[in-house]
Amino acid sequence: MRSDPGILSVGSAERQNNAKNDYMSRYYPESRFGGFTDTDGTIAFYLRVQTLMTPEAFVLDVGCGRGTRDADPVRTRRELRRLRGKCGHALGIDVDTRISENPFVDECRSIKGDQWPVDDDAVDLCISDSVLEHVPSPDQFFAECRRILKPGGYLCIRTPNALNYISIAAKCIPDRLQLAVLKRVSHTEREEEDIFPTLFRCNTGRQIRKMLDKYGFEHCVYGFEAEPYHLSLCRLTYWLGVVHQRLAPKFLKSTLFAFARKKP
């Protein structure tokens, strides 16, 4: 791949990671014991996912990707994401053709066309993590969720909040610089082929609730904000992120969680 002057060198990346860890341990001292904070968004989301998942469940991971988060340095986060071996069958689907590399699921299928490669009323638990922001047609997305879920099946969504300052800033970043920025703020390595256009067609709490109502789900949708690791450029920006994380109203939180159940 062609080198990008915005990408951190190895030494600079190490210094950046050290700064992240230093700021996190200063403002979230519990992170010294296990590497994660009490406000870790991935742990909060997947802990509820795992609670809803039964040993015999058929689980679908929509937009599963190729499993790059297997490189997450925090073992607890990695293992909570792992679906394989914890349910009856874990199926991952994605438009990415390299999903066979994903170590978190039992089987992978490519999405070709509008309809997902899953039977009607087949799924007990459907997971959509950091996918909805890339979806061009929310109506089609939620219609497919309803089609593939069994009556009483669960839908779990995590997606950025379009009203938060992070999403607003992301809209202003040119496509050519997105990889460099993501390398700075991500827990794991990101490559150019892992980045998809961000559309934000259904990324407010109100929009998600409206869609869930329309397609026959009972639901709970709320804002969540993790530690501001994305603002670890310097101590001041990190501190400002901590203040926002602790004081911002829920409708302005950086992330939206939606947990829903298909009505019989």
C-alpha positions in Angstrom: 0.0 0.0 0.0 1.2 3.5 -0.8 2.6 5.2 2.3 0.6 8.0 3.9 2.5 10.9 5.5 -0.3 11.2 8.0 0.2 7.7 9.4 2.2 7.5 12.6 5.6 5.9 12.5 6.2 3.0 14.8 8.0 5.1 17.4 5.3 7.8 17.3 2.5 5.3 17.5 4.1 3.8 20.7 4.4 7.3 22.2 0.7 7.9 21.4 -0.3 4.6 23.0 1.7 5.4 26.1 0.0 8.8 26.3 -3.4 7.2 26.0 -2.6 4.8 28.8 -1.2 7.6 31.0 -4.3 9.8 30.5 -6.7 6.9 31.1 -5.0 5.8 34.3 -5.0 9.4 35.6 -8.8 9.9 35.0 -10.0 6.3 35.2 -7.7 4.7 37.8 -9.6 1.4 37.6 -8.1 0.9 34.1 -4.8 0.0 35.8 -6.4 -3.3 36.7 -7.2 -5.1 33.5 -6.7 -2.3 30.9 -10.3 -1.1 30.6 -12.5 1.5 32.4 -15.9 1.3 34.0 -17.2 3.2 31.0 -15.8 0.9 28.3 -18.4 0.9 25.5 -17.4 -2.4 23.9 -17.7 -4.2 27.3 -21.0 -2.5 28.1 -22.5 -3.5 24.8 -21.2 -7.0 24.5 -21.9 -7.9 28.1 -25.6 -7.3 27.3 -25.3 -9.2 24.0 -23.8 -12.2 25.9 -26.6 -12.0 28.5 -29.2 -12.3 25.7 -27.4 -15.1 23.9 -28.3 -18.7 24.9 -26.0 -21.8 24.3 -28.4 -23.1 21.6 -29.0 -19.7 19.9 -28.5 -19.0 16.2 -26.6 -15.7 16.3 -26.1 -13.3 13.3 -23.4 -10.7 13.2 -24.3 -8.2 10.5 -21.3 -6.5 9.1 -18.9 -8.8 10.9 -15.8 -7.7 8.9 -12.7 -9.8 8.9 -12.2 -9.8 12.6 -9.4 -7.2 13.0 -10.5 -6.6 16.6 -8.9 -10.0 17.4 -5.7 -7.8 17.9 -7.3 -5.8 20.7 -4.8 -5.8 23.5 -7.5 -6.2 26.2 -8.4 -9.8 26.6 -11.8 -9.1 28.2 -12.9 -7.1 25.2 -11.7 -9.7 22.7 -13.4 -12.6 24.5 -16.7 -10.7 24.9 -16.8 -10.1 21.2 -16.2 -13.8 20.5 -19.4 -15.6 19.5 -18.0 -18.9 18.3 -18.3 -21.6 20.9 -20.8 -19.7 23.0 -24.0 -20.3 21.0 -25.5 -23.0 18.7 -24.2 -21.3 15.6 -22.6 -17.9 14.9 -23.0 -16.6 11.3 -21.3 -13.5 10.1 -22.4 -11.6 6.9 -20.8 -8.6 5.2 -20.2 -7.0 1.9 -16.4 -7.4 2.6 -15.2 -10.4 0.6 -12.5 -11.2 3.2 -14.8 -12.2 6.0 -13.6 -15.8 6.0 -10.7 -14.5 8.1 -13.0 -13.6 10.9 -12.1 -15.7 14.0 -15.2 -14.7 16.1 -17.9 -16.6 14.1 -18.5 -20.2 12.9 -19.5 -19.3 9.3 -19.3 -16.4 7.0 -21.5 -15.4 4.0 -21.1 -12.5 1.6 -24.0 -10.1 1.1 -24.7 -9.9 -2.6 -27.7 -7.7 -3.4 -30.4 -6.2 -1.1 -31.4 -9.4 0.7 -29.2 -10.9 3.3 -28.2 -14.5 2.8 -30.2 -15.7 5.8 -33.6 -17.5 5.9 -36.8 -16.0 7.2 -37.5 -16.3 10.9 -34.2 -18.1 11.5 -32.2 -15.9 13.9 -32.5 -15.7 17.7 -30.1 -12.8 18.2 -28.9 -10.3 15.6 -25.9 -8.0 16.3 -25.1 -4.8 14.4 -22.0 -3.2 15.7 -20.7 0.0 14.0 -22.7 -0.8 10.9 -25.9 1.4 10.8 -23.8 4.5 10.1 -22.8 3.0 6.8 -26.2 1.8 5.7 -27.6 3.7 2.6 -31.2 2.5 3.2 -32.3 2.3 6.9 -35.7 1.0 5.8 -34.2 -1.9 4.0 -31.9 -2.6 7.0 -34.6 -2.8 9.6 -36.9 -4.7 7.2 -34.2 -7.4 6.9 -33.7 -7.4 10.7 -37.4 -8.1 11.1 -37.4 -10.7 8.3 -34.6 -12.9 9.6 -35.4 -12.7 13.3 -37.6 -15.3 15.0 -40.7 -13.9 16.8 -39.3 -12.9 20.2 -35.7 -12.7 18.7 -33.4 -9.9 19.8 -31.7 -7.1 17.9 -28.6 -5.4 19.4 -27.3 -2.2 17.7 -24.3 0.0 18.5 -23.7 3.0 16.3 -22.3 6.6 16.5 -24.6 9.4 17.5 -24.8 11.9 14.6 -25.5 14.7 17.2 -22.2 14.2 19.0 -19.1 16.3 18.4 -17.2 13.2 17.2 -19.6 12.5 14.4 -19.8 16.1 13.4 -16.0 16.3 13.3 -15.9 13.1 11.3 -18.1 14.6 8.6 -15.5 17.3 8.1 -12.5 15.0 7.7 -11.6 14.3 4.0 -11.7 10.7 2.9 -8.0 10.7 2.2 -7.2 11.5 5.9 -9.7 9.1 7.5 -7.2 6.2 7.7 -4.6 8.3 9.5 -7.1 9.6 12.0 -8.6 6.1 12.7 -5.1 4.8 13.3 -4.7 7.4 16.1 -8.0 6.7 17.8 -8.6 3.0 17.4 -7.9 0.3 19.9 -6.6 -1.9 17.0 -4.9 -1.5 13.7 -7.0 -0.3 10.8 -6.2 -0.7 7.1 -7.6 1.3 4.2 -9.8 -1.6 3.1 -11.5 -1.7 6.6 -12.9 1.8 6.0 -16.4 2.3 4.5 -18.3 5.6 3.6 -20.1 7.0 6.7 -23.6 8.2 5.8 -25.4 8.7 9.1 -28.9 8.1 7.5 -30.4 6.8 10.8 -28.1 7.9 13.6 -30.1 9.8 16.2 -32.1 8.2 19.0 -35.3 9.5 17.6 -34.6 8.1 14.1 -33.8 4.6 15.5 -36.8 4.5 17.7 -39.0 5.5 14.8 -37.6 2.6 12.7 -38.0 0.1 15.5 -41.6 1.1 16.0 -42.3 0.9 12.3 -41.0 -2.6 12.0 -42.7 -4.0 15.0 -40.0 -4.1 17.8 -40.3 -3.3 21.4 -37.1 -1.5 22.3 -34.8 0.6 24.5 -32.6 3.2 22.8 -30.2 5.4 24.8 -26.9 7.3 24.6 -23.6 6.0 26.0 -20.2 7.6 26.2 -17.0 5.7 26.8 -13.7 7.2 28.0 -12.4 9.8 25.4 -9.5 7.7 24.0 -10.0 9.4 20.7 -9.0 12.8 22.3 -5.6 11.7 23.6 -3.7 14.0 21.4 -2.8 16.0 24.5 -3.8 16.3 28.1 -6.1 19.3 27.5 -8.2 17.6 24.8 -8.4 14.4 26.9 -9.6 16.4 29.9 -12.2 18.1 27.9 -13.4 14.7 26.7 -13.6 13.5 30.3 -15.8 16.5 31.2 -18.1 15.8 28.2 -18.2 12.1 29.0 -19.3 12.8 32.6 -21.7 15.8 32.1 -23.2 15.6 28.6 -26.9 14.8 28.4 -27.7 11.3 26.9 -29.0 12.7 23.6 -25.5 14.1 23.0 -23.5 11.1 24.0 -21.0 9.8 21.4 -22.7 6.3 20.9 -26.2 5.0 20.6 -27.2 1.6 22.1 -30.4 0.0 20.9 -31.7 -3.3 22.3 -34.9 -4.5 20.7 -37.2 -7.6 20.6 -39.3 -8.6 17.6 -42.9 -8.7 18.6 -44.6 -12.1 18.0 
